[in-house]
């Protein structure tokens, strides 16, 4: 599968939900869930990525399938390091040389959190590690020329964090990072189904509902989906039908938190840049921006045109890879 030879520079979007890697000249070479299955007794890693995701919520007592990144930052250092090591060796193959790696991080992380990312990547076999803020990587990946002296607003909604930034001259002028993103929508869906139907569902079912019938803006036609969960009154499995109108009720609260955060960043933006943004619009990237109607809701509440980037899910990884080619500029 892999050839012997020199190491490649790798751009990694180390996401709470998915790890995406980009190599110059090859494009996206890896897209795996950031899930690791570990044996509690031996601390041995049993599975990483797609294979480990299948085990979520389905493991015996001695095996734990976990997501080592929570809300955009490393919550379990050792497991993150092992996960990175696995992915880097998978990408780098039989190369004798260590790669240079550019990893993106949420815009408001502490020095300690930054150091944890650098250390984990170094331990996992990187020759040199560079960090880039997520909104800047997302903007580059969306094809925005960030070096120009004009304002661009990027809203990057991932699994663990939503990063909002106004970018001009290659840096972010105003930014915020909030821990409301894809995972938070799943949480709200689980709570809603429990409260309304008295049924307990898992994270994966909640995610399926979000992807298939979830919306945050009224749909013209109500869609439905059948799910199975555990009836809390009998303790037995039960099937129910859920409608997109119910999903709207479940998901509108976290959606409004994102809208309010965009609003507060716009309020702090210098007037010249604000004028640029109202001309050029707001760019949305990340998997979370694909939630049905989120762009319409944001457009309605801000009065500014909202565009979803072409390959929204891979934007950050593409930008991280492109940034490696222009290290001197950044």
C-alpha positions as CSV (number, residue, x, y, z in Angstrom):
1,X,0.0,0.0,0.0
2,X,2.8,2.5,1.0
3,X,6.1,2.9,-0.8
4,X,9.5,3.3,0.9
5,X,11.0,6.7,0.7
6,X,11.1,10.2,2.1
7,X,8.7,11.4,4.7
8,X,5.9,13.7,3.7
9,X,4.7,16.8,5.3
10,X,1.3,16.0,6.9
11,X,-1.5,18.3,7.8
12,X,-3.8,16.9,10.5
13,X,-7.2,18.1,11.6
14,X,-7.2,16.6,15.0
15,X,-10.9,16.7,15.6
16,X,-13.0,15.7,18.6
17,X,-15.1,13.4,16.3
18,X,-12.9,12.7,13.3
19,X,-9.2,12.9,12.4
20,X,-8.5,13.9,8.8
21,X,-5.0,14.0,7.3
22,X,-3.8,15.7,4.2
23,X,-0.5,15.1,2.3
24,X,0.8,17.5,-0.4
25,X,0.2,16.2,-3.9
26,X,-2.0,13.3,-2.6
27,X,-4.9,15.2,-1.0
28,X,-6.9,13.7,1.9
29,X,-5.3,10.4,2.7
30,X,-7.0,9.5,6.0
31,X,-10.4,10.1,7.5
32,X,-11.1,8.1,10.6
33,X,-13.3,8.6,13.8
34,X,-11.2,9.8,16.7
35,X,-12.1,6.7,18.8
36,X,-9.7,4.3,20.6
37,X,-10.6,1.0,22.2
38,X,-8.4,0.2,25.1
39,X,-8.1,-2.9,27.4
40,X,-8.4,-1.6,30.9
41,X,-6.3,-4.4,32.4
42,X,-3.3,-4.3,30.1
43,X,-3.7,-0.7,28.9
44,X,-3.2,-2.1,25.4
45,X,-4.8,-0.4,22.4
46,X,-7.1,-2.9,20.7
47,X,-8.6,-0.8,17.9
48,X,-8.4,2.7,16.5
49,X,-10.7,4.7,14.2
50,X,-13.5,3.1,12.3
51,X,-13.1,-0.3,14.0
52,X,-13.1,1.3,17.5
53,X,-16.2,3.4,16.7
54,X,-18.2,0.2,16.0
55,X,-17.4,-0.8,19.6
56,X,-18.8,2.4,21.2
57,X,-21.4,1.5,23.7
58,X,-21.0,-2.2,22.9
59,X,-17.9,-3.3,24.8
60,X,-17.5,-5.8,27.7
61,X,-16.3,-4.5,31.1
62,X,-12.6,-4.8,30.5
63,X,-12.6,-2.9,27.2
64,X,-13.4,0.8,26.9
65,X,-14.0,2.5,23.6
66,X,-13.3,6.2,24.3
67,X,-12.8,9.5,22.4
68,X,-9.5,10.9,23.8
69,X,-10.4,14.4,22.7
70,X,-13.2,16.2,24.3
71,X,-14.5,19.6,23.3
72,X,-11.5,20.2,21.0
73,X,-8.8,19.5,23.5
74,X,-6.9,16.4,24.7
75,X,-8.7,14.8,27.7
76,X,-6.6,11.6,27.7
77,X,-3.0,12.3,26.8
78,X,-1.7,8.7,26.6
79,X,-4.5,7.5,24.5
80,X,-4.2,10.5,22.1
81,X,-0.5,9.8,21.7
82,X,-1.2,6.2,20.8
83,X,-4.0,7.2,18.4
84,X,-1.7,9.7,16.7
85,X,1.1,7.2,16.5
86,X,-1.2,4.7,14.8
87,X,-2.5,7.2,12.3
88,X,1.0,8.6,11.5
89,X,2.5,5.2,10.9
90,X,-0.6,4.3,8.7
91,X,0.0,7.5,6.6
92,X,3.8,7.4,6.6
93,X,4.1,3.7,5.9
94,X,7.6,2.3,5.7
95,X,9.3,5.7,5.4
96,X,12.6,5.9,7.3
97,X,12.1,9.6,8.0
98,X,9.9,11.4,10.5
99,X,7.3,13.8,8.9
100,X,6.8,17.4,9.7
101,X,3.3,17.8,10.9
102,X,0.9,20.8,11.1
103,X,-1.9,20.3,13.5
104,X,-4.9,22.6,14.0
105,X,-6.2,23.6,17.4
106,X,-9.3,25.6,18.6
107,X,-8.6,29.4,18.6
108,X,-8.9,29.8,22.4
109,X,-6.7,27.0,23.8
110,X,-4.3,27.5,26.7
111,X,-0.5,27.2,26.5
112,X,-0.8,23.9,28.5
113,X,-3.3,22.5,26.0
114,X,-1.0,23.6,23.1
115,X,2.0,21.9,24.7
116,X,0.0,18.7,25.1
117,X,-0.8,18.6,21.4
118,X,2.9,19.3,20.4
119,X,4.2,16.7,22.9
120,X,1.7,14.0,21.8
121,X,2.6,14.5,18.1
122,X,6.3,14.5,18.9
123,X,6.1,11.3,20.9
124,X,4.0,9.8,18.1
125,X,6.9,10.3,15.7
126,X,6.8,13.8,14.2
127,X,10.1,15.5,13.3
128,X,8.7,19.0,13.9
129,X,5.3,20.1,14.9
130,X,3.5,23.3,13.9
131,X,0.2,24.5,15.2
132,X,-2.4,26.6,13.4
133,X,-5.7,28.0,14.6
134,X,-8.8,26.2,13.3
135,X,-10.6,29.1,11.8
136,X,-7.5,30.2,9.9
137,X,-6.9,26.7,8.5
138,X,-10.6,26.5,7.6
139,X,-10.4,29.8,5.8
140,X,-7.4,28.7,3.8
141,X,-9.1,25.4,3.0
142,X,-12.2,27.2,1.9
143,X,-10.1,29.1,-0.7
144,X,-10.2,32.5,1.0
145,X,-7.1,34.6,0.4
146,X,-6.4,35.5,4.1
147,X,-3.3,37.6,3.3
148,X,-5.4,40.5,1.9
149,X,-6.2,43.5,4.2
150,X,-9.9,42.8,4.2
151,X,-12.2,41.1,6.7
152,X,-13.5,37.5,6.3
153,X,-15.6,35.8,8.8
154,X,-15.3,32.0,9.3
155,X,-17.6,29.9,11.4
156,X,-16.1,26.4,11.8
157,X,-18.4,24.0,13.5
158,X,-16.7,20.7,14.4
159,X,-17.6,17.9,16.8
160,X,-16.4,19.5,20.0
161,X,-16.0,23.2,19.4
162,X,-17.3,25.9,17.2
163,X,-14.6,28.4,16.3
164,X,-15.6,31.8,15.0
165,X,-13.1,34.3,13.7
166,X,-12.8,37.5,11.7
167,X,-9.6,37.1,9.7
168,X,-7.6,39.9,8.0
169,X,-3.9,40.1,6.9
170,X,-3.3,36.4,7.7
171,X,-4.3,36.6,11.4
172,X,-7.5,36.6,13.4
173,X,-8.7,40.1,14.5
174,X,-11.6,38.9,16.7
175,X,-12.3,35.3,17.6
176,X,-14.1,33.1,20.0
177,X,-14.3,29.4,20.6
178,X,-17.3,27.8,22.2
179,X,-17.9,24.2,23.4
180,X,-21.1,23.9,21.5
181,X,-20.8,21.9,18.3
182,X,-21.9,18.5,16.8
183,X,-21.6,16.6,20.1
184,X,-23.7,19.1,21.9
185,X,-26.5,18.7,19.4
186,X,-26.3,14.9,20.0
187,X,-26.6,15.5,23.8
188,X,-29.6,17.7,23.4
189,X,-31.3,15.0,21.1
190,X,-30.6,12.3,23.8
191,X,-32.1,14.6,26.5
192,X,-35.1,15.5,24.3
193,X,-36.0,11.8,23.4
194,X,-35.7,10.9,27.1
195,X,-37.9,13.7,28.2
196,X,-40.6,13.5,25.5
197,X,-40.7,9.7,24.8
198,X,-39.3,8.3,28.0
199,X,-36.8,6.4,26.0
200,X,-33.0,6.2,26.4
201,X,-30.9,6.3,23.2
202,X,-27.2,6.2,22.7
203,X,-24.8,8.8,21.1
204,X,-24.8,6.9,17.8
205,X,-28.6,6.8,17.4
206,X,-28.7,10.6,18.3
207,X,-26.1,11.3,15.6
208,X,-28.1,9.3,13.1
209,X,-31.2,11.3,13.9
210,X,-29.2,14.6,13.6
211,X,-27.7,13.6,10.2
212,X,-30.9,12.1,8.7
213,X,-33.8,14.3,10.0
214,X,-32.2,16.9,12.2
215,X,-32.9,20.6,11.4
216,X,-32.7,24.0,13.1
217,X,-35.0,25.8,10.7
218,X,-38.6,24.8,9.9
219,X,-38.7,22.3,7.0
220,X,-41.4,22.6,4.2
221,X,-42.2,18.9,4.7
222,X,-41.9,17.0,7.9
223,X,-39.7,13.9,7.6
224,X,-39.6,11.0,9.9
225,X,-37.2,8.2,11.1
226,X,-37.8,5.1,13.1
227,X,-35.4,4.5,16.0
228,X,-35.0,1.9,18.7
229,X,-34.1,2.7,22.3
230,X,-34.7,1.4,25.9
231,X,-38.1,2.2,27.3
232,X,-37.3,3.7,30.8
233,X,-40.6,2.5,32.3
234,X,-40.3,-1.2,31.3
235,X,-36.5,-1.4,30.7
236,X,-37.2,-3.2,27.4
237,X,-36.2,-2.2,23.8
238,X,-38.9,-0.2,22.0
239,X,-39.3,1.3,18.5
240,X,-40.6,4.8,18.0
241,X,-41.0,7.2,15.1
242,X,-39.3,10.6,15.4
243,X,-40.2,13.6,13.2
244,X,-38.0,16.4,12.0
245,X,-40.3,18.9,13.7
246,X,-39.3,17.3,17.0
247,X,-35.7,17.5,16.1
248,X,-36.2,21.3,15.5
249,X,-37.4,21.6,19.1
250,X,-34.5,19.5,20.4
251,X,-31.7,21.3,18.4
252,X,-32.8,24.9,18.3
253,X,-31.2,25.8,21.7
254,X,-27.6,24.9,20.9
255,X,-28.0,26.4,17.4
256,X,-29.0,29.7,19.0
257,X,-25.9,29.6,21.2
258,X,-23.8,29.5,18.0
259,X,-25.8,32.3,16.4
260,X,-25.4,34.5,19.6
261,X,-21.6,33.8,19.6
262,X,-21.4,35.0,15.9
263,X,-23.4,38.0,16.9
264,X,-21.0,38.9,19.8
265,X,-17.9,38.5,17.5
266,X,-19.6,40.8,14.9
267,X,-20.2,43.4,17.7
268,X,-16.5,43.5,18.6
269,X,-15.3,43.7,15.0
270,X,-13.9,47.0,13.8
271,X,-16.4,48.9,11.5
272,X,-14.2,48.7,8.3
273,X,-14.0,44.9,8.7
274,X,-17.7,44.7,9.5
275,X,-18.4,46.4,6.2
276,X,-16.2,43.8,4.4
277,X,-18.1,41.0,6.0
278,X,-21.5,42.3,5.1
279,X,-20.2,42.5,1.4
280,X,-18.5,39.2,1.3
281,X,-20.7,37.1,3.6
282,X,-20.0,34.6,6.3
283,X,-18.3,31.3,5.4
284,X,-19.3,28.2,7.3
285,X,-17.0,25.1,7.5
286,X,-16.8,21.9,9.4
287,X,-19.2,18.9,9.6
288,X,-21.5,20.7,12.0
289,X,-22.4,23.4,9.5
290,X,-24.2,20.7,7.4
291,X,-27.0,20.5,9.9
292,X,-30.1,21.3,7.9
293,X,-31.1,24.9,8.1
294,X,-28.2,26.2,10.2
295,X,-27.1,28.5,7.4
296,X,-30.6,29.9,6.9
297,X,-31.0,30.5,10.6
298,X,-27.7,32.4,10.8
299,X,-28.5,34.4,7.7
300,X,-31.9,35.3,9.1
301,X,-30.6,36.4,12.5
302,X,-27.6,38.4,11.2
303,X,-28.9,39.7,7.9
304,X,-25.6,38.7,6.3
305,X,-25.3,36.3,3.4
306,X,-24.1,32.9,4.6
307,X,-22.2,30.4,2.4
308,X,-21.2,26.8,3.1
309,X,-17.7,26.0,1.9
310,X,-17.4,23.4,-0.9
311,X,-15.8,20.5,1.0
312,X,-17.0,21.7,4.4
313,X,-15.9,18.6,6.3
314,X,-12.3,18.5,4.9
315,X,-11.8,22.3,4.9
316,X,-9.7,22.4,8.0
317,X,-7.4,19.5,7.0
318,X,-7.0,21.0,3.4
319,X,-6.1,24.4,4.9
320,X,-3.7,22.8,7.4
321,X,-1.9,21.0,4.5
322,X,-1.8,24.2,2.4
323,X,-0.4,26.1,5.4
324,X,2.6,23.7,5.5
325,X,3.5,24.9,2.0
326,X,3.5,28.5,3.1
327,X,5.2,28.3,6.5
328,X,7.3,31.4,5.8
329,X,4.2,33.5,5.2
330,X,2.4,32.3,8.4
